[in-house]
């Protein structure tokens, strides 16, 4: 617990936050600018309330997480001076995608790895009565592990591989109308959807 608190305190993130509603050429673009050895200016042109900005270690340990409170343009100055040498990830989790950016700290200098930027499309799960639909864009063709639970017990599982576009529909037993949970695992991340019908 002490270690986690220490890691969270390592980053002084809340230096500057501006929200701007001006027009931009590409509202989905983001930019990273090194403004000093250990300070990084992060700009996301189109954020929405409820989206999540996260800074993580490469192994997935969360150092900082912030829920966006307003729609518009987000500008942050990140002071990374307390971080050790290594690779770090800055993510913006949106409704249907996660924008992933990579930075490296080397000898108290920030290096932004612009060639490592990636967009991960989150799976979309919908249900209409006893019909369950799952969609996912997976240009990287990473496998998607899908498991369906009924009242806490697994009733179906499959791994979908080598597909860029995933569209699946599952018909559930009409008489089994209790609580369901769908767990999807992809790109070393898990997503959960709970529903009743």
N, C-alpha and C positions, 0 to 999 in steps of 0.2 A: 504494500500500500504506500509506504514512504517513497519507494522508487517511482511509482506512477505519479504521485504528487510532485516529485522533483522534476520529472520529465515535463509535466504540464507547465510548471513554472519556468522552464528553460526558455520558452518563447515569449517574447513580449510582442504580442500581435496587435493589441488594440492601441496602435499609435494614431492611425488616421483612418476614418471611414467616411467616404462621401457617397451620396446617392445623387445621380444625375439622370434626368429624363430626356436628354437631348437625343437627336437622331444620329445614328452611326451608319457607316457604309455596310457593315455586316454585324448585326446585333448579337450574333452568336460567337463572334471572335473574342478571344481573350488575349491579354498581352502580359508579359513579364519583363521588367526592366531592372537591371542591377543599378542601384543608385549609390552604393558604396560597397566596400569589401563584404560587409555582412548584412546589408539591407537590400530587400527586394520589393519592388513595387508591383503589385498584382492588380490587374484590371479585368473584370468580367462585365461585358457590355449589357447583358440582359439577364438579370437575376430576378427571382420571384420570392415572395415571402414564403418561408417554410423550407427553402432549399438549404443545403448544409455545406459549409466550407470546412474542410478538414486538412490538417497537417499530420502526416504519419511517418514513422520510420519505415524503412524498406520492408521490414518483417511484418508490418501491419499494425504495430503499436501506435495508438492514437496519442499525439502530443497536444493537439488542440482541436476543438470542434466548436463551430458556431452556427446557430440557426439564423438564417437571413431574416430580418424583420421587416423589410420594405422592398417593393418592386423597384427596378431601375438599374442603374449602373453602380457597380461596387468597385471601390478603389481601396486597397489596403497596402500599408507599408509594413512589411514583415521584418523584424529585427531578429536575425538568426545567429547572432554572435555567441550565444551560449551553447549552440549545438556542436557536437563532436564531429570529426571528420567522418564522412559517410554519405549515403544516398537517402534522400527523403522524397516524399510524395505530397503534392498539394492537389486536393480534389475538390470539385464542386459537384455535389450530387443533386441532379435536377429530377423532375418527375419521371422522365423516361430514359435518361442517360446520365452517365458519370463522366465528367471531363477530368482526365488524369494528366498531371504535369509532374516532371521529375526535376529535382535540383540536387546538386552535390555540394557538400561542404568540404573544402580541401585547404588546409593551412589557413584557417580563418578567412577564406574567400568563398563567396557563393558563385556557383556555376550553374546556369540554367541550361538544361539539356533539351533544346527546342526540337530536336529530331526524335525525342522519345514521347512526345505528346500523343495521347490516345483518347479515343472516345469509346466507352463501353455502353452498349445499349442494354437497358434493364429489361427483363422479361415482363410481359404484360399478361395479367391473369384476369379473366372475367368469367362470371357465371350467370346464366339465365336458367332459373329453376334447377333442373338436374343436369344441365349441360354445362360443362366446364371447358373453357377455351384458353389456350396458352399460345402466345406469340412471342417471337424473339428474333431480332436481327443479330446475326453472328458472323460478320465478315471474316473474323479470324478463325471461324469453324471450330472454336473450342467446344468441347462436349458440354451438354446441358443434362444434369442429373435431376430428374423430376420424381418426387414422391408425394403420394396422396394419402392422407390420414383421415380416418373416420373414428370419432370418439377416442382419439389418442393412439389408435392402432393403425399400422400401415396396411393399406388395402391394394396399393398399386405402386410400382416403381419402374422407371425405365431410364436409360441413358440414350440421348439423341446425339449422334456424332456426324461430323462432316457435312453439316448443313449451314448455308449462309442465311437462309430464311426458314424459321421454324414456325409452323402453324399446326397445332394439335387441338383436337376436340375429344372430350371424354364424356360419355353418357353415364351418369351415376344412377344407381338403383332408385327408383321413385319412392319405394317404401322406406328407404334409409335417409330420412330427412333431418338428421341431427347435425351436430357441428362437424365441419370439415376443415382440414388444414392442408395447404399445398406448400411444399418446401422445394425450392429450386436452388441448385448449386451450379455456378458457372464463374469462370475467371477468378477462382479462389474467393468467391463471395457467395453468401446465401441470401435468399429472398423468401419471405413467408407471406402467405395470403390465407386469412381465415374467413370462413363464410358459413352460412346456414341457408337452406332453401326449404 
